[in-house]
């Protein structure tokens, strides 16, 4: 990460740390490698727990003074400590708040490292049809902006657009089914996607039995993903972003839509 990105994320994480009690602030920042001994303790010496007006600016100055590498190393520690230290608030709720905060700055935390929200979909470009890539990328953008329901609608639209294009290009397929899941399954079947996949696995030296098992598991996974997307869009999707939706479900929806479109890449 760049120096600016590390500084921005560090300040955002510290804002969550500053919601803790003064003793816990000291403990968390010390765990992250900030010298808590340099934080003034005048008010604590007078018998209290400490003054935020005294502690917060000092912590911010100490973090700013850290070398870039130490700042970067402190970020996952701060994130982990935030998740563990907000007692009284369910961990899932704290995690959702942290995800939302980081996404507003264009990043996500996977429990080990920080990555730009749009990095994964950018790297998927070569594996997706161009129109699908654009819509899925827009879905990532909406998720980063906190619009979970809009993200769900956008990526389901990517699958819709692709399967409708396939029906348009193959006039002998018959009428376009109303069911989202049916369009996906018929498209995969008509194009012999799984038969081709099995043949390619065998060419790689995989036994026919293992190739059959892999293909069947993927077939079932895509069927379940299409069914899940169909229900999720009906219950959580909203192009205007006014419906409530789970953030993790929106992210999963993006990945399921990417997997379906990736299987149909080059066919539309």
Secondary structure by P-SEA (a helix, b strand, c coil): ccaaaaaaaaaaaaaaaacccaaaaaaaaaaacccccccccccccccccccccccaaaaaaaaaaccaaaaaaaaaaaaaaaaaccccccaaaaaaaaaaaaaaaccccccccccccaaaaaaacccccaaaaaaaaaaaaaaaacaaaaaaaaaaaaaaaaaaaaaaaccccccccccaaaaaaaaaaaaaaaaaaaaaaaaacccaaaaaaaaaaaaaaaaaaaaaaaaaaaccccccccbbbbaaaaaaaaaaaaaaaaaacccc
